[in-house]
Amino acid sequence: MIERMGESDPRHHTLLNGESRQRLPKLYSQEEKGLQAEAVVKFFTPDSNWTWYATEFDGDDLFFGLVVGFETELGYFSLSELEGVKGPLGLPIERDLHFEPTCLRKLMDMHGRTET
């Protein structure tokens, strides 16, 4: 099952629910772990190859994590931007409800990038 953004369709839910908010560590709290930091939440576009793995959250709008798109890189991204973006077919970004926390190094290896 996947959670989608949108209020006009009753099948859609919030992109980041309360449980996910609570599971995400505070921004900068995993900094010393480097690539051993765990991504706790995964967002993706169902109609393209973009994926965002969040390791930390400021509790309001800003995430830090791994972004896989044109490049695979670590960086900041915002909830408000994710909520406003649609893929090439007009589909909203979704949260993977079955994603298991995974360390950044493993995710980077999986996406073909081993160094930052």
Secondary structure, 3 states (H helix, E strand, C coil): CEEECCCCCCCCCCCCCHHHHHHCCECCCCHHHHHHCEECEEEECCCCCCEEEEEEECCCCEEEEEEECCCEEEEEEEHHHHHHCECCCCCECEEECCCCCEEHHHHHHHCCCCCC
